[in-house]
Amino acid sequence: MRRFLTVLSFVIWLAGCASTPNDMRPPGKEHCESFFIYVLCISDLEIDGKVDYMYFDDTREIFMYADTMLDQLNAVLPLHACAVPMSKSTRELSSQLLYSDDIGLSARLAVKAKLAVSYRAAQPAIDACMASLNPDSQSQEEERPFDDEDDWLEGPQ
């Protein structure tokens, strides 16, 4: 019996160490997807069918948000220094991705490709912010995963 209690205590202690606040997920419905080298998470805080924010899974910083939700999001996760509001199309596309459990792989990839184009549209504002934060750093080209010169979305000409 004593051995059992010792083992049980050890398991509970180990579980306590393994579950940290950083492992906890924010409230609401969320889904994480790989985009290039990043894992990006989209979340609907109010579970009303519309994505409210996107965050980096590794740093847990919001990088895009719905303007109308900004006050509520301050209590959920920190904002990235260069966080930007989501465009209407970005919010619609990410909502499709979040609430598309029954779509096939090709449809999911098509939505992700459209989202990448939407992210690229926000890139100039993000680049300007990053440059102002790091005026001595070299070109931001290495840190622009959504900005490639391939015309892979345009299809055959």
C-alpha positions as CSV (number, residue, x, y, z in Angstrom):
1,M,0.0,0.0,0.0
2,R,2.8,2.3,0.9
3,R,4.5,1.6,-2.5
4,F,1.2,2.4,-4.3
5,L,0.9,5.8,-2.5
6,T,4.5,6.6,-3.3
7,V,4.0,5.9,-7.0
8,L,0.7,7.7,-7.0
9,S,2.3,10.8,-5.4
10,F,5.1,10.7,-7.9
11,V,2.7,10.5,-10.8
12,I,0.6,13.4,-9.5
13,W,3.8,15.5,-8.9
14,L,5.1,14.7,-12.4
15,A,1.7,15.6,-13.9
16,G,1.9,18.9,-12.0
17,C,5.3,19.7,-13.5
18,A,4.2,18.7,-17.0
19,S,1.2,21.0,-17.1
20,T,2.3,24.6,-17.2
21,P,0.2,27.7,-18.0
22,N,2.0,27.9,-21.3
23,D,0.5,24.6,-22.3
24,M,-3.0,25.8,-21.7
25,R,-5.0,26.8,-24.7
26,P,-6.9,30.1,-24.8
27,P,-10.7,30.0,-24.4
28,G,-13.0,29.5,-27.4
29,K,-12.8,27.4,-30.5
30,E,-9.3,27.2,-32.1
31,H,-7.3,25.3,-34.7
32,C,-3.6,25.4,-35.5
33,E,-2.2,24.9,-38.9
34,S,1.4,24.8,-40.3
35,F,2.1,27.6,-42.7
36,F,5.6,27.3,-44.0
37,I,7.9,27.3,-41.0
38,Y,5.3,28.6,-38.5
39,V,2.5,27.0,-36.7
40,L,-0.3,29.6,-36.7
41,C,-3.5,29.2,-34.6
42,I,-6.8,30.8,-35.4
43,S,-9.4,31.3,-32.7
44,D,-13.0,32.2,-32.3
45,L,-13.2,33.6,-28.7
46,E,-17.0,34.0,-28.7
47,I,-17.7,30.8,-30.8
48,D,-20.0,32.8,-33.1
49,G,-18.6,31.5,-36.4
50,K,-16.1,34.3,-36.9
51,V,-12.4,34.1,-36.2
52,D,-11.4,36.8,-33.7
53,Y,-7.6,36.5,-33.7
54,M,-4.6,34.6,-34.9
55,Y,-1.5,33.9,-32.9
56,F,1.9,32.2,-33.2
57,D,1.7,28.8,-31.4
58,D,5.4,29.0,-30.2
59,T,5.3,32.5,-28.7
60,R,1.6,32.7,-27.9
61,E,1.4,36.3,-29.3
62,I,-1.5,37.6,-31.3
63,F,-0.4,38.8,-34.7
64,M,-3.8,39.5,-36.4
65,Y,-7.0,40.4,-34.7
66,A,-10.6,41.6,-35.5
67,D,-10.7,45.3,-34.7
68,T,-14.0,44.8,-32.8
69,M,-12.4,42.3,-30.4
70,L,-9.2,44.2,-29.4
71,D,-10.4,45.1,-25.9
72,Q,-11.4,41.6,-25.1
73,L,-8.3,40.0,-26.5
74,N,-6.0,42.0,-24.2
75,A,-7.0,39.6,-21.4
76,V,-6.5,36.4,-23.6
77,L,-3.0,36.6,-25.0
78,P,-0.4,39.4,-25.5
79,L,-0.3,41.2,-28.8
80,H,2.8,40.9,-30.9
81,A,4.6,44.3,-31.2
82,C,3.6,44.4,-34.9
83,A,0.1,42.9,-34.6
84,V,-2.3,44.2,-37.3
85,P,-6.0,44.2,-37.7
86,M,-7.5,41.4,-39.9
87,S,-9.0,42.3,-43.2
88,K,-12.5,41.2,-43.9
89,S,-11.3,38.6,-46.4
90,T,-8.7,37.3,-43.9
91,R,-11.4,36.9,-41.3
92,E,-13.7,35.1,-43.7
93,L,-11.1,32.8,-45.0
94,S,-9.7,31.9,-41.5
95,S,-13.3,31.3,-40.3
96,Q,-13.8,28.9,-43.2
97,L,-10.6,27.1,-42.1
98,L,-11.7,27.0,-38.5
99,Y,-15.2,25.7,-39.2
100,S,-14.4,23.3,-42.0
101,D,-14.0,19.9,-40.4
102,D,-15.8,18.2,-43.2
103,I,-14.0,19.7,-46.3
104,G,-11.4,17.7,-48.2
105,L,-7.7,18.2,-48.4
106,S,-7.7,20.0,-51.7
107,A,-10.4,22.5,-50.4
108,R,-8.4,23.0,-47.2
109,L,-5.2,23.7,-49.2
110,A,-7.1,26.1,-51.4
111,V,-8.3,28.1,-48.3
112,K,-4.7,28.1,-46.9
113,A,-3.3,29.4,-50.2
114,K,-5.8,32.2,-50.2
115,L,-4.9,33.0,-46.6
116,A,-1.2,33.2,-47.6
117,V,-2.1,35.8,-50.3
118,S,-4.1,37.7,-47.6
119,Y,-1.1,37.6,-45.3
120,R,1.1,39.0,-48.1
121,A,-1.2,42.0,-48.4
122,A,-0.5,42.8,-44.7
123,Q,3.2,42.4,-45.2
124,P,4.2,46.0,-46.0
125,A,2.7,47.2,-42.7
126,I,4.4,44.5,-40.8
127,D,7.7,45.2,-42.5
128,A,7.5,48.9,-41.6
129,C,6.8,48.0,-38.0
130,M,9.6,45.5,-37.8
131,A,12.0,48.0,-39.4
132,S,11.1,50.6,-36.8
133,L,11.6,48.2,-34.0
134,N,15.0,47.0,-35.4
135,P,16.5,49.9,-37.3
136,D,20.0,48.4,-37.2
137,S,19.0,45.0,-38.5
138,Q,19.7,43.8,-42.0
139,S,16.9,43.2,-44.5
140,Q,13.8,41.5,-43.3
141,E,13.8,39.2,-46.4
142,E,14.7,36.1,-44.4
143,E,11.7,36.7,-42.1
144,R,9.0,37.0,-44.7
145,P,7.6,33.5,-45.2
146,F,4.5,34.6,-47.1
147,D,6.4,36.7,-49.6
148,D,7.8,34.5,-52.3
149,E,8.0,35.3,-56.0
150,D,6.3,32.1,-57.2
151,D,3.1,32.5,-59.0
152,W,1.8,29.2,-57.7
153,L,-1.7,30.6,-57.0
154,E,-2.2,31.9,-60.5
155,G,-2.2,28.5,-62.2
156,P,-1.2,27.7,-65.8
157,Q,-1.0,30.7,-68.1
